[in-house]
Amino acid sequence: MKIYIVDDDISVIKMLEEIILDEVLGELIGSSLSSKKALEEIPILKPDIILLDLLMPEVDGTTLVEILKEQECQSKFIMISQVSSKKIIGEAYERGITFYISKPVNKREVATVIRNVTDNIMIEQNLDKIKKVLNFDSHNQPTVSPSSVTGQQDSLEKKIKVIFSRLGILGESGCDEMIKLCKYIKEGKISLTSNKLKDISNEISDNPKAMEQRIRRAINRGLSNIASLGIEDYLNEVFVKYSNTLFDFEQVRLEMEYLRGKKAYGGKINIKKFIDNLILLVDEM
């Protein structure tokens, strides 16, 4: 992973550089004491991960993130600051940061967060590759023997159940129907992003509306469970892996705020994204 650092304190930059090198966390491609200089260099260098301070002269950290996001920057942002205001930190997440680390810098925490963000980037990259392969296969479908299909389906079901177990929803009534839905999608080499859930549900259920409601309830339970994990431990492996793949991270964050009593409403789910990415994650296992 290519890493770039933005902080107006040279001692913090040196400390972060040392952690990155000692822990072999990635390739350090640049650093800057000035947010304006960073805005010039980042679009050229295209880092995978940006470590940045919140309280910066000229352009503060959250504004820097917002500007880069508007420029369609694909980097992941890890904010490191001494600010403890929940409101300000919440605004930073709304602007697009992935993780927030409090100063003084803790070597173990920084290393853990960078590794987790790196894992998320790798997952996203692999999902993109699998999507491309699936799109190719849909136009070039090979002949597969019935016994081979049965074996693949059994394996698919087991892997999906592992993920459901991690999400704490294995006993939910909608889970069996999601497995059936995933099998149907895999058999036909189709995607929910290009097909209506209602149309597919009609093919596999006598009551597609009730089926969709049960699936929605199960995924909503998964969202709530993931949010609870994040509240307890932001570095939890399950939270890191699924909060930004099966779910939209901003919606997970809203659910966390709701569970904390900070919001009157929680996050929303996207059934299409959940099912499609569930299949892609299973293909990775």
PADO-20222 format. One line per field, with one value per residue (C-alpha): residue number from 1; residue in one letter; z, y, x. Coordinates in Angstrom, 1 decimal. Layout:
// residues N
pos (NUM; ...)
code (A; ...)
w (Z; ...)
v (Y; ...)
u (X; ...)
//
This chain:
// residues 285
pos (1; 2; 3; 4; 5; 6; 7; 8; 9; 10; 11; 12; 13; 14; 15; 16; 17; 18; 19; 20; 21; 22; 23; 24; 25; 26; 27; 28; 29; 30; 31; 32; 33; 34; 35; 36; 37; 38; 39; 40; 41; 42; 43; 44; 45; 46; 47; 48; 49; 50; 51; 52; 53; 54; 55; 56; 57; 58; 59; 60; 61; 62; 63; 64; 65; 66; 67; 68; 69; 70; 71; 72; 73; 74; 75; 76; 77; 78; 79; 80; 81; 82; 83; 84; 85; 86; 87; 88; 89; 90; 91; 92; 93; 94; 95; 96; 97; 98; 99; 100; 101; 102; 103; 104; 105; 106; 107; 108; 109; 110; 111; 112; 113; 114; 115; 116; 117; 118; 119; 120; 121; 122; 123; 124; 125; 126; 127; 128; 129; 130; 131; 132; 133; 134; 135; 136; 137; 138; 139; 140; 141; 142; 143; 144; 145; 146; 147; 148; 149; 150; 151; 152; 153; 154; 155; 156; 157; 158; 159; 160; 161; 162; 163; 164; 165; 166; 167; 168; 169; 170; 171; 172; 173; 174; 175; 176; 177; 178; 179; 180; 181; 182; 183; 184; 185; 186; 187; 188; 189; 190; 191; 192; 193; 194; 195; 196; 197; 198; 199; 200; 201; 202; 203; 204; 205; 206; 207; 208; 209; 210; 211; 212; 213; 214; 215; 216; 217; 218; 219; 220; 221; 222; 223; 224; 225; 226; 227; 228; 229; 230; 231; 232; 233; 234; 235; 236; 237; 238; 239; 240; 241; 242; 243; 244; 245; 246; 247; 248; 249; 250; 251; 252; 253; 254; 255; 256; 257; 258; 259; 260; 261; 262; 263; 264; 265; 266; 267; 268; 269; 270; 271; 272; 273; 274; 275; 276; 277; 278; 279; 280; 281; 282; 283; 284; 285)
code (M; K; I; Y; I; V; D; D; D; I; S; V; I; K; M; L; E; E; I; I; L; D; E; V; L; G; E; L; I; G; S; S; L; S; S; K; K; A; L; E; E; I; P; I; L; K; P; D; I; I; L; L; D; L; L; M; P; E; V; D; G; T; T; L; V; E; I; L; K; E; Q; E; C; Q; S; K; F; I; M; I; S; Q; V; S; S; K; K; I; I; G; E; A; Y; E; R; G; I; T; F; Y; I; S; K; P; V; N; K; R; E; V; A; T; V; I; R; N; V; T; D; N; I; M; I; E; Q; N; L; D; K; I; K; K; V; L; N; F; D; S; H; N; Q; P; T; V; S; P; S; S; V; T; G; Q; Q; D; S; L; E; K; K; I; K; V; I; F; S; R; L; G; I; L; G; E; S; G; C; D; E; M; I; K; L; C; K; Y; I; K; E; G; K; I; S; L; T; S; N; K; L; K; D; I; S; N; E; I; S; D; N; P; K; A; M; E; Q; R; I; R; R; A; I; N; R; G; L; S; N; I; A; S; L; G; I; E; D; Y; L; N; E; V; F; V; K; Y; S; N; T; L; F; D; F; E; Q; V; R; L; E; M; E; Y; L; R; G; K; K; A; Y; G; G; K; I; N; I; K; K; F; I; D; N; L; I; L; L; V; D; E; M)
w (0.0; -0.8; 2.2; 2.4; 5.7; 6.3; 9.7; 10.7; 13.4; 12.0; 15.1; 14.4; 10.8; 11.8; 14.4; 11.9; 9.3; 11.8; 12.6; 8.9; 8.3; 11.5; 11.1; 7.2; 6.7; 3.2; 0.9; 2.3; -0.9; 0.6; 3.5; 4.0; 6.8; 4.6; 3.7; 0.6; -0.6; 0.1; -2.1; -4.9; -4.4; -3.5; -6.9; -8.6; -6.2; -5.7; -2.3; -1.1; 2.4; 3.8; 7.4; 8.3; 11.2; 12.0; 13.2; 10.3; 9.4; 6.0; 5.3; 8.2; 7.9; 7.4; 4.6; 3.0; 2.9; 1.5; -1.3; -2.2; -2.2; -4.6; -6.9; -6.8; -4.7; -4.0; -1.0; 2.4; 5.1; 8.7; 10.8; 13.8; 16.2; 19.8; 19.4; 21.6; 20.7; 19.5; 17.3; 15.5; 15.1; 13.8; 11.2; 10.1; 9.5; 7.5; 5.4; 4.4; 6.9; 7.4; 10.9; 13.7; 16.0; 19.1; 19.9; 21.5; 18.9; 20.0; 17.8; 18.2; 17.4; 14.3; 13.0; 13.7; 12.0; 8.9; 8.6; 8.9; 6.3; 4.0; 4.4; 3.4; 0.4; -0.7; -0.2; -2.3; -5.1; -5.1; -5.2; -8.3; -9.9; -9.2; -10.6; -13.8; -14.0; -13.4; -16.0; -18.4; -17.5; -18.0; -21.7; -21.9; -19.8; -19.6; -19.5; -15.9; -14.9; -12.5; -9.8; -10.0; -9.6; -6.5; -4.9; -5.5; -4.1; -0.9; -0.5; -1.2; 1.5; 4.1; 3.4; 3.6; 6.9; 8.2; 7.3; 8.8; 12.0; 12.2; 11.7; 14.4; 12.2; 11.4; 13.2; 11.4; 9.3; 6.2; 6.1; 4.4; 1.7; 1.2; 0.7; -1.8; -3.5; -3.7; -5.2; -7.9; -8.8; -9.0; -11.1; -13.6; -13.4; -12.9; -10.6; -8.4; -9.5; -13.0; -12.1; -9.9; -6.6; -7.1; -10.4; -9.0; -5.9; -8.0; -9.5; -6.1; -3.8; -3.8; -1.6; -2.8; -0.8; 2.5; 1.4; 0.8; 4.2; 6.0; 4.2; 5.0; 8.7; 8.8; 7.1; 9.4; 12.3; 10.8; 10.5; 14.2; 15.3; 13.2; 14.7; 18.2; 17.5; 16.3; 19.5; 21.6; 19.6; 16.5; 15.5; 15.7; 12.8; 11.8; 12.0; 9.9; 7.3; 6.8; 7.7; 4.4; 2.1; 3.0; 4.3; 3.5; 6.2; 6.5; 7.3; 9.9; 11.5; 11.6; 13.3; 15.8; 16.6; 17.0; 19.4; 21.4; 21.6; 19.6; 16.6; 16.4; 13.5; 12.5; 9.3; 6.2; 4.3; 0.7; -0.1; -3.6; -2.3; 0.6; -1.6; -4.5; -2.1; 0.0; -3.1; -4.0; -0.4; -0.5; -3.8; -2.0; 0.8)
v (0.0; 3.5; 5.8; 9.6; 11.7; 15.2; 16.9; 20.3; 18.7; 17.3; 15.1; 13.4; 12.8; 11.2; 9.0; 7.8; 7.2; 5.1; 3.0; 2.4; 1.3; -0.8; -2.6; -2.9; -1.4; -0.1; 2.2; 5.7; 7.8; 11.3; 13.6; 17.3; 19.9; 22.0; 20.9; 23.1; 21.3; 18.0; 19.1; 19.5; 16.3; 13.8; 13.8; 13.2; 10.5; 8.7; 7.1; 4.2; 5.5; 9.1; 9.7; 13.3; 15.7; 17.3; 20.7; 22.0; 25.7; 27.0; 24.0; 21.8; 18.0; 17.6; 20.2; 18.6; 15.3; 17.0; 18.7; 15.4; 13.5; 16.1; 15.5; 11.8; 10.8; 7.0; 7.1; 5.9; 8.5; 7.8; 10.9; 11.3; 14.2; 15.2; 16.5; 14.5; 16.2; 13.6; 16.1; 17.1; 13.5; 12.6; 15.4; 14.0; 10.6; 12.3; 14.0; 10.7; 9.4; 5.7; 5.7; 8.2; 7.7; 9.9; 11.5; 10.9; 8.4; 4.7; 2.5; -0.6; 1.2; 2.9; -0.4; -2.2; 0.5; 0.7; -3.1; -3.2; -0.4; -2.3; -5.4; -3.5; -2.1; -5.6; -6.9; -4.1; -4.7; -8.4; -7.8; -5.6; -8.3; -10.9; -8.6; -8.3; -12.1; -12.6; -10.1; -11.9; -15.3; -14.2; -13.9; -17.0; -19.6; -22.9; -26.3; -27.6; -31.1; -31.5; -33.1; -30.2; -27.7; -29.6; -29.6; -25.9; -25.2; -27.1; -25.2; -21.9; -22.6; -23.5; -20.4; -18.1; -19.7; -18.9; -15.2; -15.2; -16.7; -13.9; -11.3; -13.0; -13.6; -17.3; -18.1; -15.3; -16.5; -14.6; -16.4; -19.6; -17.5; -15.4; -18.7; -19.8; -16.4; -16.6; -20.1; -19.0; -16.0; -18.2; -20.8; -18.2; -16.1; -13.0; -10.0; -8.2; -4.9; -5.5; -7.4; -6.5; -8.4; -8.7; -10.5; -13.0; -13.5; -14.4; -17.3; -18.9; -18.0; -18.2; -15.1; -12.8; -9.8; -11.8; -13.2; -9.7; -8.6; -11.5; -10.8; -7.1; -7.9; -10.3; -7.8; -5.0; -7.3; -7.8; -4.0; -3.5; -6.3; -4.9; -1.4; -2.9; -4.6; -1.2; 0.5; -2.2; -2.5; -0.3; -2.6; -5.8; -8.1; -8.8; -5.1; -4.0; -6.7; -6.3; -2.7; -1.4; -4.4; -6.0; -2.6; 1.0; 2.4; 5.7; 3.7; 1.6; 4.8; 6.2; 2.9; 3.3; 6.8; 5.6; 2.8; 5.3; 7.5; 10.3; 9.9; 9.5; 7.1; 4.4; 3.4; 1.9; -1.3; -2.0; -5.5; -5.6; -4.5; -7.0; -10.0; -9.2; -8.6; -11.6; -13.8; -12.0; -12.5; -16.2; -16.5; -15.2; -17.7)
u (0.0; 1.2; 1.0; 1.1; 1.3; -0.1; 0.7; 2.0; 4.1; 7.4; 7.9; 4.5; 5.5; 8.8; 7.1; 4.5; 7.3; 9.2; 6.0; 5.3; 8.9; 9.3; 6.0; 6.4; 3.0; 3.5; 5.5; 5.8; 5.5; 5.4; 4.6; 3.8; 3.7; 1.3; -2.3; -2.0; 1.1; -0.7; -3.6; -1.1; 0.8; -1.9; -3.7; -0.3; 1.0; -2.4; -1.7; -3.9; -3.9; -3.6; -2.7; -3.7; -4.1; -7.4; -6.1; -4.1; -3.3; -4.5; -6.8; -8.0; -8.1; -11.8; -11.9; -8.9; -10.8; -13.8; -11.8; -10.1; -13.3; -14.8; -11.8; -12.8; -9.8; -10.0; -7.6; -8.7; -8.3; -7.0; -7.3; -4.9; -5.7; -5.8; -9.4; -11.8; -15.1; -17.6; -19.4; -16.2; -15.1; -18.6; -18.3; -14.9; -16.6; -19.4; -16.8; -15.3; -12.6; -12.3; -10.8; -10.0; -7.0; -6.5; -3.2; -0.7; 0.2; 0.2; 2.4; 0.3; -3.0; -1.6; -0.2; -3.5; -5.6; -3.3; -3.4; -7.2; -7.6; -5.2; -7.3; -10.4; -8.7; -7.6; -11.1; -12.6; -10.0; -10.7; -14.5; -13.9; -11.9; -14.6; -17.3; -15.4; -14.9; -18.6; -19.6; -17.3; -18.6; -22.2; -21.4; -19.2; -20.9; -19.1; -20.8; -20.8; -21.8; -24.8; -22.6; -20.2; -23.0; -24.4; -20.9; -20.5; -24.0; -23.3; -20.0; -21.8; -24.3; -21.7; -19.7; -22.7; -23.7; -20.2; -20.7; -24.2; -22.8; -20.2; -23.0; -25.0; -28.0; -27.8; -31.1; -33.0; -35.9; -34.7; -31.3; -32.5; -34.2; -31.1; -29.2; -31.8; -31.5; -27.7; -27.9; -30.4; -28.1; -25.0; -26.8; -28.0; -24.7; -26.8; -26.5; -29.0; -27.5; -28.8; -32.0; -34.9; -35.2; -38.9; -38.5; -36.0; -38.1; -41.1; -39.0; -38.1; -41.0; -44.8; -44.9; -42.1; -43.3; -43.1; -39.8; -38.3; -39.6; -37.9; -34.7; -34.8; -35.4; -32.4; -30.1; -31.3; -30.4; -27.0; -26.5; -27.4; -25.1; -22.2; -22.8; -22.8; -19.4; -18.0; -19.2; -17.5; -14.3; -13.7; -10.8; -12.9; -12.0; -15.6; -16.5; -13.6; -14.2; -18.0; -18.9; -17.7; -18.4; -21.8; -23.0; -22.4; -20.0; -21.9; -25.1; -23.2; -21.9; -25.5; -26.6; -23.8; -25.0; -28.6; -27.6; -25.6; -28.8; -27.2; -29.6; -33.3; -32.9; -30.5; -28.8; -30.4; -29.6; -29.3; -30.5; -29.0; -25.5; -25.7; -26.6; -24.2; -21.3; -22.2; -21.7; -18.5; -17.1; -18.0; -16.2; -13.1; -13.3)
//
